[in-house]
Amino acid sequence: MNITKLNISCVWGGTLTGILLKNDVVTTDSHCQKTMKIIGIHGWLDNLNSLLPLAEKLINHHPNYEICLYDGAGHGFSSHIPKGIDYSVVRNLQDLRTVIQSLGWDKEKYSIIGHSFGAAIGVTYTASYPEEVLCLVCLDSLPRGETSLEDYFKIQGSRIDASLKYHKRPPRSHKPHLTSEIILQLIKIMRPGITDEAAKLLIERSIRQDTGLSSGSSFLIDEVLCLDGEIHLTHDESLNS
């Protein structure tokens, strides 16, 4: 299997990191098969490694598959967006479009695999570019419980206040240094039911090894993502989802 590392520049000034997977085994049938291009979108607080085992299995079973996985902004090895800018659905859609255009896939058909929040992004993107998307696969994509219009706007208000409060905090004098075992337990606590193997796979693109006088590790993920990543739907939006 051939894996190419990707670094994709975004209009907001940061870089999205990703990988492009291709099969390095050429079969007789593969010459007659058109390349199936697939892009994978991971869930909130995850990284591209959450879809890596699935992508590897697909590549191994289908020599004509070509799969792109990328870390969303603020996740994995990708850049954090500038302070004060929201990690909104629109922002994620714009980044997805940037990745697809950088690959040159916007001139042809491709498929999308989305997990959790990534599935929600995939649905909205597919509806926005139906002439390009050949197939959409959604994993764990149950919509959030519907919210009354009154509660919906209260939630939006509380999210705005929480974001402003976070950004007004004075910078930390130091960041906590975590051991591998503590990080593994934190990953499992945030994702009930996840196996040690899956958690360790996420950790590979979730932490940075600190150097200097203090040893340990620190999380790469942008802390602002932890404020609220849920999608809240009004009654009408729930019916249409």
N, C-alpha and C positions, 0 to 999 in steps of 0.2 A: 504494500500500500504506500502510495506517495502522499506525503503531507507537506503542504506549503504554508508557511506562516504569512499572515496578512497584517498590514498596518494601513488603515484607511483614514484619511484626513476628513474631518467634518467641518461644516460651515461655522460652527460655534467655536472653532479653534483647537479642539481636542482630537485625539486619535482613538479609533476603535481597533482592537486587536482581534484577530481571528485566524482560522485555518481553513484550507481547502483540501479536501480528501479526494483522491482518485485511486482507482485500482491499477496496479502496475502489472497485472496479469492480462495479457491479450489473448482472447480465445477466438476461435474461428467464427462463432456466432456474433461476437462483439463488433466485428467489422461491418455487419449488416444492421446493427442496432443503433438508433439515434441516441446520443447522450442525454440522459435524464438529469437535469440540473435541479438541485434541491437546496433550499436554505433553511437552517434551523434557528429558532428563536427561543432562548431559554426563559425560565420564569424569574419572578422578582426575588432578589437577593441570592440568585444562583449565578452560574457562569456557564460557558460553553461546554464544560466537562460533563454537565448533567445530561447532555444529549450525545456525548461522544461514544458510549458503548453502542447505542442504537445506530449511530452513523457508521461505525465500523462494521457492524453486522450487515447493514444494507449494502455497503461497498463490497464486502466479501462475497455476498450472495448475488450481486448484480454488477458485473464488470463494466456496464455502461453507465453506472451512476457516478455523479460528481456532486459532492456535498460541501456546502460552506456553513461553518459555524462561527459565531462571533460573540465576544463579550459585550453586552450592552454598556452604555455609558455609566460610569460609576461602579461597574461590576468587573470582577476578574482583573485582567491587566489593562483594561481600557481606561482612558482619561476620565477624571471627574469633570462634570460640567461646571462652568464658572459660578461662583457664589451668588445666590439669589435667584438663579434660573431654575425653574421647576422641572423635575423629571416627569413631564406630562406624557399622556398618550400621543399627542401631536409630536412632541420631541422624539419619542421612540419611533414613530412612523417616519419622520424625516430621516432619522439615522438608518433605518431599514432601507429606505429608498436610496440613500447614499451608498450603502454597501452593494446593493443590486446594480446601481449604475457603475460603480467602480469595477465590478466584475464584467460589465458589458452585457449583463443578462436582460436589460430592459428592452433589448431588440428581439427577444425570443421568448418562448414559453418556459416556465419553471414552476416548481412546486414548493410549498411551504409546510414545514412541520413546526408547530408551536406548542410549548408546554406552559400550562397555567396562565400567568400574565402574558407570556409570549403567544399563547393561543388567541387571547383577546386582541393582541396587536395584529396577529395573522388574519383574523376575521375582518377587522377594519381595513387592513391593507388590501385584502382580496376584493372587498367591496369597492375600494377606491380604484383599483387597477384590474378589473375583471378580465380584460382582454389579454393580460399577460400571464395570470396565474392559472396553471393547468389543473392543479389539485391542491387542496388544503387539508391537512391532517391536524386535528386538535387533540392534545393529551391533557387530561385533568382540567378541562375547561368549563366546568359548571359555573354558570353566572352567579354572582353574589345575590343574596336575598334582596328582593325589591325594597326600596325605601320610599316613604311618602315624600311628596314634593317639599313639605315643610321641613322634614328631617334631613332631606338631601341638602338643602341650602345651609342648614345648621352645621352639617358635617363639613361642607366646603369652607364655612367661616372658621370652624375650629382648626381645620388643616392650614389655612392661611395664617392664623395666629400662632400655631405651633411652629410653622416654618420661620416666621419673623422672630419669634422668641429664640429659636435655635441660632439663627444667624447673628443675633445681637449679643450672644454669649461671648465673653472674653476668650481668647484662644487658650488652650491648655498649656500649662508650663511643661508638661511631659505626657506622653502616651503610655498606657499600661503595656507591659511586656508579658506576653502569654506563652505558656508552654504548649507543645504539640498536643498533649493530652487534654488540657483545658480547652483548646480550640476544637478538638474533636467532639468533646461533650457539648460545647456551645452549638456547633453545627447540628448535632443530633437533637438538642432541645428545641431548636427553631424548626426542625422538620421531623415531627413525631413519626416513628415507623421506619425511618431511613436506616439502612444497614451501615456497618462500619466501613465496608468496602466503598459504598457510594459516598459516604461522608469524606473519606480520605481522598477520593477523586475530586470532590469539590474543593477541598483544602489546597490542592496543588495550585489553584489559580485564585485563592482567597487570602493568602498571607504573604508577608514579606519578612525575610530573615533579617533581623536587626544586627548591626555590627557596632563595634566601639566598646566603650566601657561596660555597657549593660547588654546582656545577651537575652535572647528570646525572640518572639515573633509579634507582629502586629497585623491587624486586618487591613486589606487593601480596599475593601468596599467603602463607598462614600457613606458616612454616618447618616446623612440627611435622608437616605433611602429608607431608613428604619422608622421614620416618623409615621408614615402611613402609605402603604402600597396597595391598599384595597381599591377595587373598582365598585363604586356605589351607584346603583341604578334606580331611576324613578320607575313608577308603575308602567308607564308607556315604554320606556327603554327595556324593561324586563320582558314585556310582551313581544318586543321586536327582536330580542337577542336570540 
